């Protein structure tokens, strides 16, 4: 009986490629990034790069997956789920996500560019990224938003999935404000982002009063 084939992929090379791809894709974006530059930065041949990842699009997608995984593993979801209502949740979550964004600036820059500039990407890659983001959003709904909503007296005439989508959409607006602020103020500290946190509180208060059962 033949022995099983061992993987020809070197974990150290994969680590170097992922680190270099993150740095360069985050800085230059998909279109402007050259695979030659990533290979050189990772100290591997271009042949090795394509042997491991087949093409630039697949390398970009794997780099996105790596960033999502890194940020997700670092996140403490109790920041969301321990909140007594949505206003407290969004304030705590906004502060926490700002901390994560300051800690992982390249990952957030990469993820933002992939989302904001998706229309300029090849169609197949665009579809794969949309599926990746949709899966990640579902995880966020299941693990973060739904546990908080279950504590609240949501109006009976509003389907829970619709409320969840409204909250998710609002969180995207808040996240974008935080990203824009950090982009304009790269040395900002948490205290400097108080206007963003204040906006987050106001937005969620408006939304919560609109669907809470005792709001009238």
Secondary structure, DSSP 4 states (H G I P E B T S, - for coil): -PPPPPP---HHHHHHHHHHHHHHHHHHHHHH--HHHHHHHHT--HHHHHHHHSSHHHHHHHHHHHHHHHHHHH--THHHHT-SSHHHHHHHHHHHHHHHHHHSHHHHHHHHHHHHTGGGS-HHHHHHHHHHHHHHHHHHIIIIIHHHHTTS-B-TTS-HHHHHHHHHHHHHHHHHHHHHHHHH-TT--GGGGHHHHHHHHHHHHHHHHHHBTT--
